[in-house]
């Protein structure tokens, strides 16, 4: 029986009053402000220990406590002790609780501990386990991802200069602490999303939740309660049916597993490779794979097994299956449909058509390596194979009917609009449209040419148009170049002058040679 929380000084005073001064139990209780039953119990224990006042010399507090409260063999010590390591691992399985494990324990040991003692003993055992292992995560539930701050340089094999510093992507499963790491070129969106795809494929399945930090590649607008996830990252998550939960800013407990995995990576990967020199990302990745295998197969100190064995028994069976196809990386952006019902992808200098009814509307573009998709109010309205060259891709179904061209803009109106600048400008825009397979494909260039008058003036634009017609150069870029370089201020060369300007020597074969 544990003793009440009463100081030994009060117990000595109690014994003095009752055994030495002959005070009654009630008087001693009133003097010491102690319960009557407590004073009575202490006197009973003193009698059982054959104590009298004054106490023997040299009797310190520990000896006195041992005489009043002798330890007795507890019947509970004979009860079978549960295997707490097994209990700790079993709790990580979905829907497994202490109550269920206690019921199974009592079925095997009917004389075992009661439920309250079972829980108290487990919590006491758990306090002695490493912090990382005390995290409670369900199997297959969470994957924590992050980048360490340190980078690994990649050197030029010929010059020895640093080409770039590779980032280390780290992912850790919650239940088993199983680690995945790979070297990527940077933290850019392409490498961030691709590393997730590689992680899922290496694990052979997909977790329910992915907890990430608030880096720009994953979260476009951090917020405590409603962060905005990058559109590409969100699409990747939807493809693999995984939920993205960004960690709250300045809340390290939200991503404690990731922090632990980053610490492991810094100690056993980055630090281990500090003296190595790599000339390629593939060579670095091979070494990282070897070190990650060592980390996962390294035995735990406080519980049985390793990260790999726990992964095989806990996380792998609980992971969701991979989809039938790998996610194809794509980026998203907003765009406004031009008057020619085309959208420009500036990286390719190429224009793609959309239904003509969307002229002037804002749409969403999904750009992948192989295709261009256009969405209006979350509905796909156009799709094209991506063309990595200047030009136009026009779907005939997107073109307006003959009686209803695309609203108010027509080729004749474009020419009339250009005539306000001058006849040469009007003729030039007519030629621009005539050079296109469909006149509408030249609308954007024509309007651009006419609008150059706002910057350079109508007189200079008219001269530049005259020069472009003479050179048979029917494009906006040509007119803009003439104006930028002041060529509109120079006289046009005659045909004879152009012929005389050609060098006369044996290397020039002449037109007769090719007849």
C-alpha positions as CSV (number, residue, x, y, z in Angstrom):
1,X,0.0,0.0,0.0
2,X,1.6,3.4,-1.0
3,X,1.9,5.8,1.9
4,X,0.0,9.1,1.8
5,X,1.8,12.2,0.7
6,X,2.7,13.4,4.2
7,X,6.2,14.8,5.0
8,X,8.3,12.7,7.4
9,X,8.6,15.8,9.6
10,X,4.9,15.7,10.3
11,X,5.0,11.9,10.9
12,X,7.8,12.5,13.5
13,X,5.7,15.2,15.2
14,X,2.7,12.9,15.2
15,X,4.7,10.2,17.0
16,X,6.0,12.8,19.5
17,X,2.6,14.0,20.4
18,X,1.0,10.6,20.7
19,X,3.8,8.4,21.9
20,X,5.8,11.0,23.8
21,X,3.3,13.5,25.1
22,X,0.3,11.1,25.4
23,X,-2.0,13.2,23.3
24,X,-5.1,11.6,21.9
25,X,-5.6,10.8,18.2
26,X,-8.2,13.6,17.9
27,X,-5.9,16.2,19.5
28,X,-2.9,15.2,17.3
29,X,-5.1,15.4,14.2
30,X,-6.3,18.9,15.2
31,X,-2.8,20.1,16.0
32,X,-1.3,18.8,12.7
33,X,-4.4,19.4,10.5
34,X,-4.4,15.8,9.5
35,X,-7.4,13.5,9.0
36,X,-8.4,11.4,12.1
37,X,-8.1,8.2,10.1
38,X,-4.6,9.0,8.8
39,X,-3.3,9.7,12.3
40,X,-4.9,6.4,13.5
41,X,-3.3,4.5,10.6
42,X,0.2,5.9,11.4
43,X,-0.1,5.0,15.1
44,X,-1.2,1.5,14.1
45,X,1.9,1.1,11.9
46,X,4.2,2.5,14.6
47,X,2.8,-0.1,17.0
48,X,3.3,-2.9,14.4
49,X,6.9,-1.7,14.0
50,X,7.4,-1.6,17.8
51,X,8.4,2.0,17.8
52,X,8.4,4.2,20.9
53,X,9.4,7.8,21.8
54,X,12.0,8.9,21.6
55,X,13.0,7.2,18.4
56,X,16.3,5.3,18.2
57,X,19.3,7.4,17.6
58,X,20.5,7.5,14.0
59,X,17.1,6.6,12.6
60,X,16.8,8.7,9.4
61,X,13.7,9.4,7.3
62,X,14.4,6.5,4.9
63,X,14.7,4.0,7.7
64,X,11.6,5.3,9.4
65,X,9.6,5.1,6.2
66,X,10.8,1.6,5.6
67,X,9.6,0.6,9.1
68,X,6.2,2.2,8.8
69,X,5.6,1.2,5.2
70,X,7.4,-2.1,4.6
71,X,7.3,-3.4,1.0
72,X,5.3,-6.5,0.6
73,X,5.5,-8.9,-2.3
74,X,2.7,-7.8,-4.7
75,X,0.4,-10.4,-6.2
76,X,0.5,-8.3,-9.4
77,X,4.2,-9.1,-9.9
78,X,3.2,-12.7,-10.5
79,X,0.9,-11.7,-13.3
80,X,2.1,-12.3,-16.8
81,X,3.6,-9.1,-18.3
82,X,2.4,-8.2,-21.9
83,X,4.9,-7.9,-24.7
84,X,4.9,-4.1,-24.9
85,X,7.0,-4.1,-28.1
86,X,4.4,-6.1,-29.8
87,X,1.6,-4.0,-28.4
88,X,3.4,-0.9,-29.6
89,X,3.7,-2.2,-33.2
90,X,0.1,-3.6,-33.2
91,X,-1.3,-0.2,-32.3
92,X,-0.1,1.2,-35.7
93,X,-2.5,-1.1,-37.6
94,X,-5.7,0.7,-38.6
95,X,-8.5,0.6,-36.1
96,X,-6.4,-1.3,-33.5
97,X,-6.9,0.1,-29.9
98,X,-5.6,-0.6,-26.5
99,X,-9.0,-2.0,-25.5
100,X,-8.8,-4.6,-28.3
101,X,-5.3,-5.6,-27.4
102,X,-6.2,-5.8,-23.7
103,X,-9.1,-8.1,-24.5
104,X,-6.8,-10.4,-26.5
105,X,-4.3,-10.3,-23.6
106,X,-6.9,-11.3,-21.1
107,X,-8.2,-14.1,-23.3
108,X,-4.6,-15.5,-23.3
109,X,-4.1,-14.7,-19.6
110,X,-7.3,-14.6,-17.6
111,X,-5.4,-13.7,-14.4
112,X,-3.6,-10.8,-16.1
113,X,-3.8,-7.1,-15.4
114,X,-7.0,-5.1,-15.4
115,X,-7.6,-2.7,-18.3
116,X,-6.6,0.5,-16.3
117,X,-3.3,-1.2,-15.1
118,X,-2.7,-2.5,-18.6
119,X,-2.9,1.1,-20.1
120,X,-0.8,2.6,-17.3
121,X,2.0,0.1,-17.7
122,X,2.0,0.6,-21.4
123,X,2.3,4.3,-21.1
124,X,5.1,3.9,-18.6
125,X,6.9,1.6,-21.0
126,X,6.4,4.0,-23.9
127,X,8.0,6.9,-22.1
128,X,11.3,5.0,-22.3
129,X,11.2,4.6,-26.1
130,X,12.9,7.1,-28.4
131,X,10.9,10.1,-29.4
132,X,10.7,9.0,-33.1
133,X,9.3,5.7,-32.1
134,X,6.7,7.2,-29.8
135,X,4.9,8.9,-32.6
136,X,1.5,7.3,-33.2
137,X,0.8,6.9,-36.9
138,X,-1.5,4.4,-38.6
139,X,-0.1,2.1,-41.2
140,X,-0.2,3.5,-44.7
141,X,-1.8,6.7,-43.5
142,X,0.8,9.5,-43.8
143,X,3.9,10.2,-45.9
144,X,6.0,13.2,-44.8
145,X,8.1,15.0,-47.4
146,X,10.7,17.7,-47.2
147,X,14.1,19.1,-48.4
148,X,17.1,19.4,-46.0
149,X,18.8,22.8,-46.1
150,X,22.2,21.4,-47.2
151,X,23.0,20.6,-50.8
152,X,25.4,18.4,-52.6
153,X,27.6,19.9,-55.3
154,X,28.0,18.4,-58.8
155,X,31.3,19.1,-60.4
156,X,32.3,19.5,-64.1
157,X,34.5,16.5,-64.9
158,X,36.8,18.6,-67.2
159,X,37.2,21.9,-65.3
160,X,36.5,20.8,-61.8
161,X,34.1,23.7,-61.3
162,X,30.7,23.3,-59.6
163,X,28.0,22.9,-62.2
164,X,25.1,23.1,-59.7
165,X,24.2,22.0,-56.2
166,X,21.8,19.1,-56.0
167,X,18.9,19.1,-53.6
168,X,18.0,16.0,-51.5
169,X,14.3,15.1,-51.5
170,X,13.4,13.1,-48.4
171,X,10.1,11.1,-47.7
172,X,9.3,9.2,-44.5
173,X,6.3,7.0,-43.8
174,X,4.6,7.6,-40.5
175,X,4.1,4.1,-39.1
176,X,7.3,2.4,-40.0
177,X,9.6,5.5,-40.4
178,X,10.7,3.9,-43.7
179,X,12.9,6.4,-45.6
180,X,13.1,7.3,-49.3
181,X,15.5,9.8,-50.7
182,X,16.8,10.9,-54.1
183,X,18.9,13.7,-55.5
184,X,17.1,16.3,-57.7
185,X,18.4,19.2,-59.6
186,X,16.4,21.9,-57.7
187,X,13.3,22.5,-55.7
188,X,11.4,23.6,-58.8
189,X,7.9,22.3,-59.4
190,X,9.0,19.7,-62.1
191,X,11.5,18.0,-59.8
192,X,9.2,18.3,-56.7
193,X,6.3,16.5,-58.4
194,X,8.6,14.0,-60.2
195,X,10.2,13.0,-56.9
196,X,6.7,12.2,-55.5
197,X,6.0,10.0,-58.4
198,X,9.3,8.2,-57.9
199,X,8.6,7.8,-54.2
200,X,5.2,6.2,-54.8
201,X,6.7,3.8,-57.3
202,X,9.6,2.9,-55.0
203,X,7.1,2.2,-52.2
204,X,4.9,0.1,-54.5
205,X,1.8,2.0,-53.3
206,X,0.3,5.3,-52.3
207,X,-0.4,6.6,-48.7
208,X,-3.7,8.3,-47.8
209,X,-2.1,11.6,-46.8
210,X,1.0,13.5,-47.9
211,X,2.3,16.1,-45.4
212,X,4.5,18.7,-47.0
213,X,6.2,21.9,-45.9
214,X,5.1,25.3,-47.2
215,X,7.7,25.5,-50.0
216,X,6.6,27.4,-53.1
217,X,6.6,24.3,-55.3
218,X,3.9,22.7,-53.2
219,X,1.9,25.6,-51.7
220,X,1.2,28.8,-53.6
221,X,-0.2,30.7,-50.7
222,X,0.6,29.5,-47.1
223,X,-2.3,29.9,-44.6
224,X,-2.9,28.5,-41.1
225,X,-6.2,27.0,-42.0
226,X,-6.7,27.1,-45.8
227,X,-3.4,27.0,-47.7
228,X,-3.6,27.1,-51.5
229,X,-1.9,24.0,-53.0
230,X,-0.2,24.4,-56.4
231,X,-2.5,23.4,-59.3
232,X,0.0,20.9,-60.7
233,X,0.8,19.4,-57.3
234,X,-3.0,19.1,-56.6
235,X,-3.5,17.4,-60.0
236,X,-0.7,14.9,-59.3
237,X,-2.4,14.2,-55.9
238,X,-5.8,13.6,-57.5
239,X,-4.1,11.2,-60.1
240,X,-2.8,9.1,-57.2
241,X,-5.8,9.6,-54.9
242,X,-3.7,11.1,-52.1
243,X,-4.6,14.0,-49.9
244,X,-2.2,16.9,-49.6
245,X,-2.0,18.5,-46.1
246,X,0.6,21.3,-45.8
247,X,2.1,21.6,-42.3
248,X,1.2,24.8,-40.4
249,X,3.9,27.5,-40.3
250,X,6.0,27.4,-37.2
251,X,4.4,24.1,-36.0
252,X,7.2,21.6,-36.1
253,X,5.1,18.9,-34.6
254,X,2.9,18.8,-37.7
255,X,5.9,17.4,-39.6
256,X,8.0,15.8,-36.8
257,X,8.5,12.7,-39.0
258,X,9.8,14.8,-41.8
259,X,12.2,16.6,-39.5
260,X,13.4,13.2,-38.2
261,X,13.9,11.9,-41.7
262,X,15.8,15.1,-42.7
263,X,18.0,14.7,-39.6
264,X,18.8,11.1,-40.7
265,X,19.5,12.2,-44.2
266,X,21.8,14.9,-43.0
267,X,23.8,12.6,-40.7
268,X,23.9,9.4,-42.8
269,X,23.8,10.7,-46.4
270,X,24.9,14.3,-46.7
271,X,27.6,14.0,-43.9
272,X,28.7,10.6,-45.2
273,X,29.2,12.0,-48.7
274,X,31.0,15.2,-47.6
275,X,34.4,14.2,-49.0
276,X,33.0,12.6,-52.2
277,X,33.1,14.4,-55.6
278,X,30.3,13.7,-58.0
279,X,30.3,14.6,-61.7
280,X,26.8,13.5,-62.5
281,X,23.4,13.3,-60.8
282,X,23.1,9.6,-61.7
283,X,26.4,8.8,-59.8
284,X,25.1,10.7,-56.7
285,X,21.8,8.9,-56.9
286,X,23.5,5.5,-56.9
287,X,25.3,6.4,-53.7
288,X,22.2,7.8,-52.1
289,X,20.4,4.5,-52.9
290,X,23.1,2.5,-51.1
291,X,23.0,4.8,-48.0
292,X,19.2,4.7,-47.8
293,X,19.3,0.9,-47.9
294,X,21.7,1.0,-44.9
295,X,19.4,3.4,-43.0
296,X,16.3,1.3,-43.6
297,X,18.0,-2.0,-42.7
298,X,19.7,-0.7,-39.6
299,X,18.2,-2.3,-36.4
300,X,16.3,-0.1,-33.9
301,X,17.8,0.4,-30.5
302,X,14.7,0.2,-28.3
303,X,12.4,-2.1,-30.2
304,X,12.8,-5.2,-32.4
305,X,13.2,-5.0,-36.1
306,X,14.2,-2.2,-38.5
307,X,12.5,0.4,-40.7
308,X,12.5,-2.1,-43.6
309,X,10.9,-4.9,-41.5
310,X,8.3,-2.6,-40.1
311,X,7.6,-1.3,-43.6
312,X,7.1,-4.8,-44.9
313,X,4.7,-5.8,-42.1
314,X,2.9,-2.5,-41.5
315,X,2.9,0.1,-44.2
316,X,3.3,-1.9,-47.4
317,X,0.1,-4.0,-46.9
318,X,-1.9,-0.8,-46.0
319,X,-0.8,1.3,-49.0
320,X,-3.3,2.0,-51.7
321,X,-2.4,0.5,-55.1
322,X,-0.7,2.6,-57.8
323,X,-2.9,3.8,-60.7
324,X,-2.6,2.1,-64.1
325,X,-0.6,5.0,-65.6
326,X,2.1,7.2,-64.4
327,X,1.3,10.9,-63.8
328,X,2.4,13.1,-66.7
329,X,3.8,16.4,-65.5
330,X,1.8,19.5,-66.6
331,X,1.7,23.1,-65.7
332,X,-1.3,25.4,-65.5
333,X,-1.8,29.1,-66.3
334,X,-4.6,31.5,-67.1
335,X,-5.0,33.2,-70.5
336,X,-7.4,35.4,-72.4
337,X,-8.7,34.3,-75.8
338,X,-7.7,36.7,-78.5
339,X,-9.9,38.1,-81.3
340,X,-8.6,35.4,-83.6
341,X,-9.9,32.7,-81.1
342,X,-6.3,31.5,-80.6
343,X,-4.1,31.2,-77.5
344,X,-0.4,31.7,-77.6
345,X,2.1,29.4,-75.8
346,X,5.0,31.8,-75.7
347,X,7.6,29.1,-74.9
348,X,6.8,27.5,-78.3
349,X,5.8,30.7,-80.1
350,X,2.8,28.7,-81.3
351,X,-1.0,29.5,-81.4
352,X,-3.7,27.0,-80.6
353,X,-7.4,27.5,-81.4
354,X,-10.4,27.4,-79.1
355,X,-14.1,27.6,-79.9
356,X,-14.8,31.1,-81.4
357,X,-17.6,31.8,-78.9
358,X,-14.9,32.1,-76.2
359,X,-13.3,35.2,-77.8
360,X,-12.4,37.6,-74.9
361,X,-13.0,35.0,-72.2
362,X,-10.4,33.9,-69.6
363,X,-9.6,30.2,-69.7
364,X,-7.2,27.8,-68.0
365,X,-4.4,26.1,-69.9
366,X,-2.9,22.7,-69.0
367,X,0.5,22.3,-70.7
368,X,2.1,18.9,-70.7
369,X,5.0,17.6,-72.7
370,X,2.7,16.1,-75.3
371,X,-0.5,18.1,-75.3
372,X,-2.3,21.4,-74.7
373,X,-5.7,21.4,-73.0
374,X,-8.0,24.3,-72.6
375,X,-10.6,24.5,-69.8
376,X,-13.4,27.0,-69.4
377,X,-15.3,26.9,-66.1
378,X,-13.8,23.5,-65.3
379,X,-14.9,22.0,-68.6
380,X,-12.5,21.0,-71.3
381,X,-13.2,22.9,-74.5
382,X,-10.1,22.2,-76.6
383,X,-7.2,19.8,-76.9
384,X,-4.3,19.9,-79.2
385,X,-1.0,17.9,-79.7
386,X,1.8,20.2,-78.6
387,X,3.9,21.7,-81.4
388,X,7.3,23.0,-80.4
389,X,7.7,25.4,-83.3
390,X,6.3,28.8,-84.4
391,X,3.0,28.7,-86.1
392,X,-0.7,27.9,-85.8
393,X,-2.8,24.9,-84.9
394,X,-6.4,25.4,-85.8
395,X,-9.3,23.0,-85.4
396,X,-11.9,23.6,-88.1
397,X,-14.6,22.9,-85.6
398,X,-13.5,26.0,-83.7
399,X,-13.9,28.3,-86.7
400,X,-17.0,30.6,-86.9
401,X,-19.8,30.0,-89.4
402,X,-19.6,32.0,-92.6
403,X,-22.6,34.1,-91.8
404,X,-21.4,34.8,-88.3
405,X,-17.6,35.2,-88.4
406,X,-16.5,35.5,-84.8
407,X,-18.6,38.4,-83.7
408,X,-17.8,41.9,-84.9
409,X,-14.3,41.3,-86.3
410,X,-13.9,40.5,-90.1
411,X,-11.0,40.7,-92.6
412,X,-12.7,43.7,-94.2
413,X,-13.0,45.5,-90.9
414,X,-9.3,44.8,-90.1
415,X,-8.3,46.4,-93.4
416,X,-10.6,49.4,-92.8
417,X,-9.1,49.8,-89.4
418,X,-5.6,49.8,-90.9
419,X,-6.6,52.4,-93.6
420,X,-6.8,55.0,-90.8
421,X,-3.0,54.8,-90.7
422,X,-2.5,54.8,-94.5
423,X,-2.8,52.8,-97.7
424,X,0.5,51.0,-97.2
425,X,-0.5,49.8,-93.8
426,X,-3.9,48.6,-95.1
427,X,-2.2,46.7,-98.0
428,X,0.3,45.2,-95.6
429,X,-2.4,43.8,-93.2
430,X,-4.3,42.5,-96.2
431,X,-1.2,40.6,-97.3
432,X,-0.6,39.3,-93.8
433,X,-4.1,37.7,-93.8
434,X,-3.6,36.5,-97.4
435,X,-0.5,34.6,-96.4
436,X,-2.4,32.6,-93.7
437,X,-4.3,29.4,-94.3
438,X,-7.2,31.0,-92.6
439,X,-7.5,34.9,-92.5
440,X,-8.4,34.8,-88.8
441,X,-4.9,33.5,-88.0
442,X,-3.5,36.9,-89.1
443,X,-5.9,39.0,-87.0
444,X,-3.6,39.2,-84.1
445,X,-0.6,40.2,-86.2
446,X,-2.6,42.8,-88.0
447,X,-3.9,44.5,-84.8
448,X,-0.3,44.4,-83.5
449,X,0.9,46.2,-86.6
450,X,-1.7,48.9,-86.4
451,X,-1.1,49.5,-82.7
452,X,2.5,50.2,-83.3
453,X,1.3,53.7,-84.4
454,X,0.6,54.5,-80.8
455,X,4.3,54.3,-80.0
456,X,6.0,55.3,-83.3
457,X,3.4,57.5,-84.9
458,X,1.3,56.9,-88.0
459,X,3.8,58.5,-90.4
460,X,6.6,56.2,-89.4
461,X,4.4,53.2,-89.4
462,X,3.3,54.0,-92.9
463,X,6.9,54.2,-94.1
464,X,7.7,50.9,-92.3
465,X,4.8,49.2,-94.0
466,X,6.0,50.4,-97.3
467,X,9.4,49.0,-96.7
468,X,8.0,45.7,-95.5
469,X,5.9,45.4,-98.6
470,X,8.9,46.0,-100.8
471,X,10.8,43.3,-98.9
472,X,7.8,40.9,-99.1
473,X,8.1,40.6,-95.3
474,X,4.5,40.2,-94.1
475,X,4.7,39.9,-90.3
476,X,4.4,42.0,-87.1
477,X,8.0,41.2,-86.1
478,X,9.4,42.5,-89.3
479,X,7.6,45.8,-89.1
480,X,8.6,46.1,-85.4
481,X,12.2,45.5,-86.3
482,X,12.2,48.1,-89.0
483,X,10.8,50.7,-86.6
484,X,13.2,49.7,-83.8
485,X,16.2,50.0,-86.0
486,X,15.1,53.2,-87.7
487,X,15.1,51.6,-91.2
488,X,11.9,53.4,-92.0
489,X,13.9,56.7,-92.1
490,X,16.2,55.3,-94.9
491,X,15.5,55.3,-98.6
492,X,14.4,52.0,-100.2
493,X,17.1,50.5,-102.4
494,X,16.3,50.1,-106.1
495,X,16.4,46.7,-107.8
496,X,19.5,47.7,-109.8
497,X,21.3,48.9,-106.6
498,X,20.5,45.6,-104.9
499,X,22.0,43.7,-107.9
500,X,25.1,45.9,-107.8
501,X,25.5,45.3,-104.1
502,X,26.1,41.6,-104.7
503,X,29.8,40.6,-104.8
504,X,31.1,39.4,-108.1
505,X,33.5,36.5,-107.8
506,X,33.9,32.8,-109.0
507,X,31.9,31.4,-106.0
508,X,28.7,33.1,-107.1
509,X,27.2,30.7,-109.7
510,X,24.3,32.8,-110.8
511,X,20.7,32.0,-111.9
512,X,21.9,30.4,-115.2
513,X,23.6,27.6,-113.2
514,X,20.3,26.4,-111.7
515,X,18.3,26.3,-114.9
